Amino acid sequence: MKFSELRSHKWVQKAIGLFKQGLTANEMAKSIAIGALVGVIPMFGISTVTITALAIRLRLNLPMSIFFTYAVGPIHLLMFIPFIKMGERILGVQHTLVSFSVIREAFSEDYMKAIIDLSLEIVCGLTGWALVAIPTAFVLYFMLRFVFSFCWKAVRSGRLRNS
């Protein structure tokens, strides 16, 4: 695919449109990184409320943050149990013998009861999440900021235009 063909792709045009709306590279990078960070929290049912509160408080682009919160859904499912296992090792807790299906079923039946019954797993999962996801979000933020600042300059100089 040639660069001229890539520029005319509809997703590239939408990204260019974001830069033309006045979003800075920093705002876009923060919105994506924090959306991805919240999207992999090892708990069910709190991501939308959490990202909405953070987006309002930090003045992020809410639609972009929510989109990336849901876009990392497959990663959330893949990392759920590894976050718990990592937290168990760090906290020195005995093996909890809980599987993903048991956790999902508990949350779908009664959310508050699941939080009480699975409180040890939640603490272990949040510990593992904090040690892996938070540093990863910082790396993602700085990488995106670099890429977006390059793109932002290209859009402002006219090298990238809507077709």
N, C-alpha and C positions, 0 to 999 in steps of 0.2 A: 504494500500500500504506500503510495506516494504521500509526501507531506501535504500537498494540496488537497488530496482526497481525504486525508485525516482531518484537515481543518473543516471540511464540509460535513463531517459526520455529525448526526443530530446531538449526541452526547457532548461532543466537543463544543458545539454551538451553544448548548445550554450552559456549559462551564464558562465559556466566554461571556455569556449573558450575565452570569453572576458577578464577574469582574466589572462589567459595565454598569451594574446596579449600584456600585459603590462599595461592595464588600472588599476589604483589604485582604492581602495574603494572610496576615496574622489572624484576622477574624475567621477566615475560612479554615485555617489550620486548627485553631482552637475549637471551633464547632465540630469538626470531624474527629479530632483526637479525644475530646471529652465525650462525644457521642459514642465512640468505639469503647472507651473506658467504661462507661456506664452500661453499655450493652453486654459486657461479659461479667458483670457482677454475679456471683454464684447464688442467686436467689431468683425465684420466679415472681413475676407480677409487680415489680417495683421500678422497672426501667423507665417507663413512660413518665411516671410522676417525678422520679428523680431527675431525669434529663430536663423536664419542663421547668422544675424549680431551679436547677443549675443554669439553664439557658436564660431564664429571666434575671436571675441574680448576677450572672457574669456578662449579660448582654450579648449572648451568642445568637447565631442564626438558628432559631428554633426548628424550622422545617429540615434544615440540613442536619442538625444534631439528632433529631428523631429518626431521620432516614438512616443515618449511620448506626444508630443504636439498634435498629432492626436489621440492618445489613450484616452486622456481625453475629446475628442469631446462630448460624451454624457453628461459629467458633465458640459461642457461649455453651452450646450443647456439648461440644467436644472437650471443653476445658472444665466443665462442671466438677466431675469426679477428680481429675488431677489437682484442681485447686484444693479440694477437701483433703486428698492424700498428702499434699505438700504441707498443709496446715497441721495435719496430724503429726507429721515428722517433726516439724519445727516446735510445736507445742508439747511434744512428748506424750501424746494421747494414744491410748490403745486403739487398735483397729476397730472402726465402728461397724463394719460389715453392712454398710448401706449401699444399695445400688441406685443408679439413676432412675430406674423405673419406680422403685419404692419412694424416692423423694418426689418425683413428679406426681405420683398417685396421691401421696399425702397432701401436697399443695392443692391438688384439684378437688379433694374431698372437703377439707376444712382448713383454710389458710392459717388462721390463728393457732389452731391445734397443732398444725404442722410446724409452725415456728417454735412452739413450746417443746414438742417432741423431738425436733431435730436441731435444737439450739446448739449442741456440741458440734454437729456437722456444719451449721451456719458459721460458727466462730472459726472453725478450721478452714472452711472455704474462703471466708473473708480474709483470713491471714494469708493464705496462699495467693489470693487475688491481689492483695495489697503489695506483696513482695514481687509479683511478676507483672501484673497489668499496669500498675501506676508507673514504674520506670519505662515500660514499653510505650505507654501513652506519651511520655515526654519525648522519647526518641521519635515516635510517629509525628508529634507536633513539630519538632525541629526539621525533620525531613520534609514534611508538607509545606512548612513555611518557606523553606529554601526553594522548592519547586514552584509554589504559588507566587513567590515574589518574582521569579523569572518570568512566569506566565503573565503576571500583572503588568510588568514592564513591557512585555511584548504587545499586550493588548493596548496599553496606553500609547505606545509608539506607533501603532498602526500595523505592525507586522502580523498580528492575528486579528482578523476582522470577521464579522458575521458575513456569510456568503449571501 
